[in-house]
Amino acid sequence: MRKRAGNVAIPLGTAISLLLIWQLGVRLFEVPTYIAPAPTDVLAVFKNEFPLLLRNFWPTLVESLSGFVVGNLAAILIAVAFVHSRTIEKAFFPIAVFINTIPILAIAPILVLIFGAGMTAKVVIAALICFFPTLVNMVRGLQSVSPQTLELARILSASKSEVFWKIRLPSSLPFLFSALKIAATTCVIGAIVGEWIGADVGLGALIIDSTFNFRSPLLYATVFVSSGLSVLLFTAVTVAEKLVIRW
């Protein structure tokens, strides 16, 4: 209990200390609010503009979750195809690498032109930014089975499906969840980037609007909400990992 309390108290105390330094620094040096609002100003926004923040939170949440599911599901299926066919891997893995090298800010306007300014473009952008890390980790996880284990399965006349479900898939789960933790935060980034390019609702749109109108307290509050959404998704994946991986 003492160790757990220390694990909570140390980061919490650090966060409170940083907030106090931020508050004192802004007041001491009389920094204009439109440049850097004090934490109390940001808290006031959460109180006064909560309906506005909540209204823009839901679209970003839906886009992020949809992109998370689509991107990771596509990566898992393609990784399975890569592992079972070296020809498919040699043909398409370089293409996946090439697409991953394109900056998301560069490809986002193209996707908006193709899919329009609706939710579809944001979901595709969020899925795309989740796709490659999960693909690489899943391929590595499926291939991490030792040759001795595969040889034993062959001697026991195990079918390909039995090798996959009972050997390869369980071995890949730690790699998969490591990738899902990354995707849980990057999918929010993808959704927000999509909203920057073209949207009138969502946290990304609210960030752009508050920046152009010099509403810095609202800008900071929106950024904190975006960060909170990423932490929420990351925590959900961590809990799921503990429930699925018990060894």
C-alpha contacts under 8 A as a table, 3 or more apart, distances in Angstrom:
res1	aa1	res2	aa2	distance
1	M	4	R	5.11
1	M	5	A	6.09
2	R	5	A	5.08
2	R	6	G	6.18
3	K	6	G	5.06
3	K	7	N	6.24
4	R	7	N	5.01
4	R	8	V	6.42
5	A	8	V	5.23
5	A	9	A	5.89
6	G	9	A	4.95
6	G	10	I	5.90
7	N	10	I	5.87
7	N	11	P	7.13
8	V	11	P	6.04
8	V	12	L	6.15
9	A	12	L	5.10
9	A	13	G	5.74
10	I	13	G	5.22
10	I	14	T	6.19
11	P	14	T	5.00
11	P	15	A	6.14
12	L	15	A	5.15
12	L	16	I	6.24
13	G	16	I	5.14
13	G	17	S	6.09
14	T	17	S	5.08
14	T	18	L	6.23
15	A	18	L	5.19
15	A	19	L	6.28
16	I	19	L	5.08
16	I	20	L	6.22
17	S	20	L	5.10
17	S	21	I	6.21
18	L	21	I	5.05
18	L	22	W	6.07
19	L	22	W	4.97
19	L	23	Q	6.09
19	L	39	P	6.76
20	L	23	Q	5.01
20	L	24	L	6.07
21	I	24	L	5.21
21	I	25	G	5.85
22	W	25	G	5.16
22	W	26	V	6.17
22	W	38	A	6.86
22	W	39	P	7.24
23	Q	26	V	5.44
23	Q	27	R	6.33
23	Q	38	A	5.21
23	Q	39	P	5.96
23	Q	40	T	7.59
24	L	27	R	5.22
24	L	28	L	5.73
25	G	28	L	5.12
25	G	29	F	5.98
26	V	29	F	5.60
26	V	30	E	5.68
26	V	31	V	5.16
26	V	36	A	7.20
26	V	37	P	7.26
26	V	38	A	6.04
27	R	30	E	4.97
27	R	31	V	6.79
27	R	38	A	7.58
31	V	35	I	6.94
31	V	36	A	6.47
31	V	37	P	7.77
32	P	35	I	5.51
32	P	36	A	6.44
32	P	37	P	7.20
33	T	36	A	5.25
33	T	37	P	4.40
33	T	38	A	7.34
33	T	216	S	6.80
33	T	217	P	7.49
34	Y	37	P	6.59
34	Y	214	F	5.71
34	Y	215	R	6.37
34	Y	216	S	5.04
34	Y	217	P	7.59
35	I	216	S	6.67
36	A	216	S	6.83
36	A	217	P	7.90
37	P	41	D	5.92
37	P	42	V	6.84
37	P	216	S	6.44
37	P	217	P	5.63
38	A	41	D	5.22
38	A	42	V	6.62
39	P	42	V	5.04
39	P	43	L	6.18
40	T	43	L	4.99
40	T	44	A	6.19
41	D	44	A	5.04
41	D	45	V	6.53
41	D	217	P	6.00
42	V	45	V	5.13
42	V	46	F	6.61
42	V	217	P	4.92
42	V	218	L	6.85
42	V	220	Y	6.57
42	V	221	A	5.66
43	L	46	F	5.10
43	L	47	K	6.47
43	L	221	A	7.68
44	A	47	K	5.06
44	A	48	N	6.06
45	V	48	N	5.08
45	V	49	E	5.23
45	V	50	F	7.14
45	V	217	P	6.50
45	V	218	L	6.07
45	V	221	A	6.79
46	F	49	E	5.58
46	F	50	F	5.09
46	F	53	L	7.79
46	F	221	A	6.79
47	K	50	F	5.72
49	E	52	L	5.31
49	E	53	L	6.36
50	F	53	L	5.09
50	F	54	L	6.03
51	P	54	L	5.06
51	P	55	R	5.98
52	L	55	R	5.14
52	L	56	N	6.43
53	L	56	N	5.34
53	L	57	F	5.96
53	L	203	L	7.68
53	L	222	T	6.94
53	L	225	V	7.94
54	L	57	F	4.85
54	L	58	W	6.61
55	R	58	W	6.14
55	R	59	P	7.79
55	R	202	G	7.67
56	N	59	P	6.06
56	N	60	T	6.91
56	N	201	V	5.72
56	N	202	G	4.11
56	N	203	L	5.32
56	N	206	L	7.20
57	F	60	T	5.48
57	F	61	L	6.18
57	F	202	G	6.03
57	F	203	L	5.94
57	F	225	V	7.76
58	W	61	L	5.00
58	W	62	V	6.21
58	W	202	G	7.34
59	P	62	V	5.21
59	P	63	E	6.16
59	P	201	V	7.23
59	P	202	G	5.42
60	T	63	E	5.10
60	T	64	S	5.93
60	T	188	V	7.33
60	T	191	A	6.23
60	T	192	I	7.02
60	T	202	G	5.30
60	T	203	L	6.21
60	T	204	G	7.90
61	L	64	S	5.13
61	L	65	L	6.08
61	L	188	V	7.70
61	L	229	L	7.49
62	V	65	L	5.29
62	V	66	S	5.98
63	E	66	S	5.18
63	E	67	G	6.01
63	E	119	M	6.84
63	E	122	K	6.21
63	E	123	V	5.14
63	E	126	A	7.33
63	E	191	A	5.91
64	S	67	G	5.19
64	S	68	F	5.98
64	S	123	V	6.80
64	S	126	A	6.17
64	S	187	C	5.16
64	S	188	V	5.13
64	S	190	G	7.46
64	S	191	A	5.62
65	L	68	F	4.93
65	L	69	V	6.19
65	L	187	C	7.48
66	S	69	V	5.27
66	S	70	V	6.11
66	S	123	V	5.97
66	S	127	A	7.66
67	G	70	V	5.17
67	G	71	G	5.70
67	G	122	K	7.77
67	G	123	V	4.53
67	G	124	V	6.20
67	G	125	I	7.28
67	G	126	A	4.59
67	G	127	A	3.99
67	G	128	L	7.69
67	G	130	C	7.60
67	G	187	C	6.34
67	G	191	A	7.87
68	F	71	G	5.44
68	F	72	N	5.98
68	F	126	A	6.70
68	F	127	A	5.67
68	F	130	C	6.44
68	F	183	A	6.69
68	F	184	A	6.89
68	F	187	C	5.80
69	V	72	N	5.49
69	V	73	L	5.86
69	V	127	A	7.49
70	V	73	L	5.29
70	V	74	A	6.08
70	V	127	A	5.76
71	G	74	A	5.32
71	G	75	A	6.19
71	G	124	V	7.96
71	G	126	A	7.47
71	G	127	A	3.87
71	G	128	L	6.00
71	G	129	I	7.73
71	G	130	C	5.51
71	G	131	F	4.78
72	N	75	A	4.94
72	N	76	I	6.10
72	N	127	A	7.25
72	N	130	C	6.41
72	N	131	F	5.69
72	N	134	T	6.22
72	N	135	L	7.80
72	N	180	L	7.62
72	N	183	A	7.95
73	L	76	I	5.18
73	L	77	L	6.25
74	A	77	L	5.28
74	A	78	I	6.12
74	A	131	F	7.24
75	A	78	I	5.24
75	A	79	A	5.96
75	A	131	F	5.49
75	A	132	F	7.05
75	A	134	T	5.92
75	A	135	L	4.62
75	A	138	M	7.76
76	I	79	A	5.05
76	I	80	V	6.27
76	I	134	T	7.14
76	I	135	L	6.28
76	I	138	M	6.41
77	L	80	V	5.20
77	L	81	A	6.41
78	I	81	A	4.96
78	I	82	F	6.14
78	I	135	L	7.28
79	A	82	F	4.96
79	A	83	V	6.24
79	A	135	L	5.72
79	A	136	V	7.74
79	A	138	M	6.03
79	A	139	V	5.09
80	V	83	V	5.24
80	V	84	H	6.36
80	V	139	V	7.23
80	V	142	L	7.69
81	A	84	H	5.28
81	A	85	S	6.03
81	A	88	I	7.07
81	A	89	E	7.61
82	F	85	S	5.25
82	F	86	R	6.10
82	F	87	T	7.91
82	F	88	I	5.81
82	F	89	E	4.54
82	F	139	V	7.22
83	V	86	R	6.72
83	V	89	E	7.48
83	V	139	V	6.60
83	V	142	L	6.96
83	V	143	Q	7.00
85	S	88	I	5.44
85	S	89	E	6.49
86	R	89	E	4.98
86	R	90	K	6.09
87	T	90	K	5.19
87	T	91	A	6.13
88	I	91	A	5.08
88	I	92	F	6.03
88	I	93	F	7.90
89	E	92	F	5.49
89	E	93	F	5.29
90	K	93	F	5.92
90	K	94	P	7.15
91	A	94	P	6.96
91	A	95	I	7.71
92	F	95	I	5.16
92	F	96	A	6.40
93	F	96	A	5.04
93	F	97	V	6.29
94	P	97	V	5.00
94	P	98	F	6.14
95	I	98	F	4.99
95	I	99	I	6.22
96	A	99	I	5.22
96	A	100	N	6.20
96	A	132	F	7.10
97	V	100	N	5.07
97	V	101	T	6.39
97	V	132	F	7.67
98	F	101	T	5.23
98	F	102	I	7.01
99	I	102	I	5.56
100	N	103	P	7.54
100	N	129	I	7.98
100	N	132	F	6.58
102	I	106	A	6.82
102	I	107	I	6.73
103	P	106	A	5.25
103	P	107	I	6.50
104	I	107	I	5.19
104	I	108	A	5.81
104	I	125	I	7.66
104	I	129	I	7.32
104	I	190	G	7.76
105	L	108	A	5.39
105	L	109	P	7.41
105	L	193	V	7.08
106	A	109	P	6.59
106	A	110	I	7.61
107	I	110	I	5.27
107	I	111	L	6.40
108	A	111	L	5.16
108	A	112	V	6.23
108	A	125	I	6.48
108	A	193	V	7.39
108	A	194	G	6.29
108	A	197	I	7.15
109	P	112	V	5.00
109	P	113	L	6.20
109	P	197	I	6.33
110	I	113	L	5.11
110	I	114	I	6.28
111	L	114	I	4.99
111	L	115	F	5.92
111	L	116	G	7.64
111	L	121	A	5.90
111	L	124	V	7.68
111	L	125	I	7.40
112	V	115	F	5.29
112	V	116	G	4.88
112	V	117	A	5.62
112	V	121	A	5.39
112	V	122	K	7.97
112	V	194	G	7.70
112	V	197	I	7.46
112	V	198	G	7.40
113	L	116	G	5.41
113	L	117	A	7.62
114	I	121	A	7.96
115	F	118	G	7.44
115	F	120	T	6.31
115	F	121	A	5.33
116	G	120	T	7.58
116	G	121	A	6.46
117	A	120	T	7.84
117	A	121	A	6.54
117	A	198	G	5.47
117	A	199	A	6.40
118	G	121	A	6.25
118	G	122	K	7.41
118	G	199	A	7.43
119	M	122	K	5.29
119	M	123	V	6.27
120	T	123	V	5.17
120	T	124	V	6.20
121	A	124	V	5.13
121	A	125	I	6.18
121	A	194	G	6.86
122	K	125	I	5.13
122	K	126	A	6.13
122	K	190	G	7.10
122	K	191	A	5.15
122	K	192	I	7.87
122	K	193	V	7.89
122	K	194	G	4.77
122	K	195	E	6.78
123	V	126	A	5.10
123	V	127	A	5.98
123	V	191	A	6.63
124	V	127	A	4.97
124	V	128	L	5.96
125	I	128	L	5.08
125	I	129	I	6.31
125	I	190	G	5.37
125	I	191	A	6.59
125	I	193	V	7.94
125	I	194	G	6.45
126	A	129	I	5.37
126	A	130	C	6.44
126	A	186	T	7.44
126	A	187	C	4.66
126	A	188	V	6.93
126	A	189	I	7.22
126	A	190	G	4.04
126	A	191	A	5.18
126	A	194	G	7.93
127	A	130	C	5.17
127	A	131	F	6.01
127	A	187	C	6.77
127	A	190	G	7.64
128	L	131	F	5.12
128	L	132	F	7.47
128	L	190	G	7.95
129	I	132	F	7.04
129	I	183	A	7.66
129	I	186	T	6.49
129	I	187	C	6.49
129	I	190	G	6.16
130	C	133	P	6.47
130	C	134	T	6.77
130	C	182	I	7.80
130	C	183	A	4.83
130	C	186	T	6.38
130	C	187	C	6.00
131	F	134	T	5.62
131	F	135	L	6.15
131	F	183	A	7.97
132	F	135	L	4.96
132	F	136	V	6.20
133	P	136	V	5.35
133	P	137	N	6.17
133	P	179	A	5.84
133	P	182	I	7.66
133	P	183	A	7.58
134	T	137	N	5.21
134	T	138	M	5.79
134	T	176	L	6.54
134	T	179	A	4.90
134	T	180	L	6.69
134	T	183	A	7.56
135	L	138	M	5.24
135	L	139	V	6.11
136	V	139	V	5.33
136	V	140	R	6.21
137	N	140	R	5.07
137	N	141	G	5.98
137	N	175	F	5.41
137	N	176	L	6.07
137	N	178	S	7.81
137	N	179	A	6.24
138	M	141	G	4.95
138	M	142	L	6.08
138	M	172	S	6.27
138	M	175	F	6.19
138	M	176	L	5.45
138	M	179	A	7.98
139	V	142	L	5.24
139	V	143	Q	6.17
140	R	143	Q	5.13
140	R	144	S	5.97
140	R	172	S	7.53
140	R	175	F	7.45
141	G	144	S	5.05
141	G	145	V	7.74
141	G	168	R	7.59
141	G	169	L	7.93
141	G	171	S	6.20
141	G	172	S	3.80
141	G	173	L	7.12
141	G	174	P	7.62
141	G	175	F	5.39
141	G	176	L	7.17
142	L	145	V	6.81
142	L	168	R	5.05
142	L	169	L	6.33
142	L	171	S	6.65
142	L	172	S	5.05
143	Q	168	R	7.27
143	Q	172	S	7.99
144	S	168	R	7.76
144	S	171	S	6.90
144	S	172	S	7.29
145	V	149	T	6.77
145	V	150	L	7.14
145	V	167	I	7.30
145	V	168	R	6.30
145	V	171	S	6.57
146	S	149	T	5.38
146	S	150	L	6.61
147	P	150	L	5.10
147	P	151	E	6.02
148	Q	151	E	5.04
148	Q	152	L	6.14
149	T	152	L	5.09
149	T	153	A	6.25
150	L	153	A	5.02
150	L	154	R	6.23
150	L	163	V	7.69
151	E	154	R	5.01
151	E	155	I	6.23
152	L	155	I	5.06
152	L	156	L	6.24
153	A	156	L	5.07
153	A	157	S	6.30
153	A	158	A	5.30
153	A	163	V	6.97
154	R	157	S	4.99
154	R	158	A	5.73
154	R	159	S	7.99
155	I	158	A	7.63
158	A	162	E	5.91
158	A	163	V	6.34
159	S	162	E	5.14
159	S	163	V	6.23
160	K	163	V	5.08
160	K	164	F	6.13
161	S	164	F	5.02
161	S	165	W	6.10
162	E	165	W	5.30
162	E	166	K	5.66
162	E	167	I	7.54
163	V	166	K	5.53
163	V	167	I	5.16
163	V	168	R	6.28
164	F	167	I	5.64
164	F	168	R	4.74
164	F	169	L	5.74
165	W	168	R	6.38
165	W	169	L	5.39
165	W	170	P	7.27
166	K	169	L	6.55
166	K	170	P	6.52
167	I	170	P	5.80
167	I	171	S	6.26
168	R	171	S	5.23
168	R	172	S	6.20
169	L	172	S	5.10
169	L	173	L	6.45
170	P	173	L	5.43
171	S	174	P	7.11
172	S	175	F	5.36
172	S	176	L	6.06
173	L	176	L	4.87
173	L	177	F	6.11
173	L	245	I	7.35
174	P	177	F	5.36
174	P	178	S	6.25
174	P	245	I	7.60
175	F	178	S	5.19
175	F	179	A	6.45
176	L	179	A	5.19
176	L	180	L	6.17
177	F	180	L	4.76
177	F	181	K	6.13
177	F	237	V	7.33
177	F	238	T	7.94
177	F	241	E	6.41
178	S	181	K	5.35
178	S	182	I	6.76
179	A	182	I	5.18
179	A	183	A	6.19
180	L	183	A	4.81
180	L	184	A	5.92
180	L	237	V	6.85
181	K	184	A	5.13
181	K	185	T	7.00
181	K	234	F	5.56
181	K	237	V	6.18
181	K	238	T	7.24
182	I	185	T	5.71
182	I	186	T	6.32
182	I	234	F	7.89
183	A	186	T	4.96
183	A	187	C	5.69
184	A	187	C	5.80
184	A	188	V	7.30
184	A	230	S	6.39
184	A	233	L	5.35
184	A	234	F	5.25
184	A	237	V	7.37
185	T	188	V	5.70
185	T	189	I	6.93
185	T	230	S	4.70
185	T	231	V	7.20
185	T	233	L	7.02
185	T	234	F	6.50
186	T	189	I	4.93
186	T	190	G	6.24
186	T	230	S	7.91
187	C	190	G	5.01
187	C	191	A	6.26
188	V	191	A	5.15
188	V	192	I	6.18
188	V	226	S	7.38
188	V	229	L	7.49
188	V	230	S	6.30
189	I	192	I	5.18
189	I	193	V	6.09
190	G	193	V	5.15
190	G	194	G	6.22
191	A	194	G	5.14
191	A	195	E	6.32
191	A	204	G	7.66
192	I	195	E	4.97
192	I	196	W	6.24
192	I	202	G	7.60
192	I	203	L	6.49
192	I	204	G	4.37
192	I	205	A	7.71
193	V	196	W	5.00
193	V	197	I	6.60
193	V	204	G	6.64
194	G	197	I	5.33
194	G	198	G	6.65
194	G	199	A	7.75
194	G	204	G	7.66
195	E	198	G	5.33
195	E	199	A	4.88
195	E	200	D	7.73
195	E	201	V	7.64
195	E	202	G	6.63
195	E	203	L	7.60
195	E	204	G	4.89
195	E	205	A	5.46
196	W	199	A	6.71
196	W	204	G	5.35
196	W	205	A	5.70
196	W	208	I	6.73
198	G	205	A	7.88
199	A	202	G	7.29
199	A	205	A	5.86
200	D	205	A	5.71
200	D	206	L	7.98
201	V	204	G	7.78
201	V	205	A	5.54
201	V	206	L	6.89
202	G	205	A	5.29
202	G	206	L	6.21
203	L	206	L	4.95
203	L	207	I	6.11
203	L	222	T	6.42
203	L	226	S	6.95
204	G	207	I	5.09
204	G	208	I	6.44
205	A	208	I	5.20
205	A	209	D	6.16
206	L	209	D	5.02
206	L	210	S	5.99
206	L	219	L	7.62
206	L	222	T	7.20
207	I	210	S	5.33
207	I	211	T	6.06
207	I	219	L	5.56
207	I	222	T	6.46
207	I	223	V	7.44
208	I	211	T	5.16
208	I	212	F	6.26
209	D	212	F	5.39
209	D	213	N	6.21
210	S	213	N	5.14
210	S	214	F	5.93
210	S	215	R	4.85
210	S	216	S	6.66
210	S	218	L	6.27
210	S	219	L	5.41
211	T	214	F	5.14
211	T	215	R	6.26
211	T	216	S	6.75
211	T	219	L	6.43
212	F	215	R	7.86
215	R	218	L	5.53
215	R	219	L	6.23
216	S	219	L	4.77
216	S	220	Y	6.08
217	P	220	Y	5.23
217	P	221	A	6.15
218	L	221	A	5.00
218	L	222	T	6.07
219	L	222	T	5.19
219	L	223	V	6.27
220	Y	223	V	5.07
220	Y	224	F	6.26
221	A	224	F	5.10
221	A	225	V	6.27
222	T	225	V	5.01
222	T	226	S	6.20
223	V	226	S	5.04
223	V	227	S	6.19
224	F	227	S	5.00
224	F	228	G	6.02
225	V	228	G	4.91
225	V	229	L	6.20
226	S	229	L	5.14
226	S	230	S	6.50
227	S	230	S	5.15
227	S	231	V	6.29
228	G	231	V	5.03
228	G	232	L	6.06
229	L	232	L	5.01
229	L	233	L	6.31
230	S	233	L	5.27
230	S	234	F	6.08
231	V	234	F	4.99
231	V	235	T	6.02
232	L	235	T	5.17
232	L	236	A	6.27
233	L	236	A	5.03
233	L	237	V	6.36
234	F	237	V	5.26
234	F	238	T	6.26
235	T	238	T	4.98
235	T	239	V	6.18
236	A	239	V	5.20
236	A	240	A	6.19
237	V	240	A	4.99
237	V	241	E	6.09
238	T	241	E	5.05
238	T	242	K	6.47
239	V	242	K	5.26
239	V	243	L	6.40
240	A	243	L	5.08
240	A	244	V	6.11
241	E	244	V	5.21
241	E	245	I	5.68
242	K	245	I	5.49
242	K	246	R	6.48
243	L	246	R	6.67
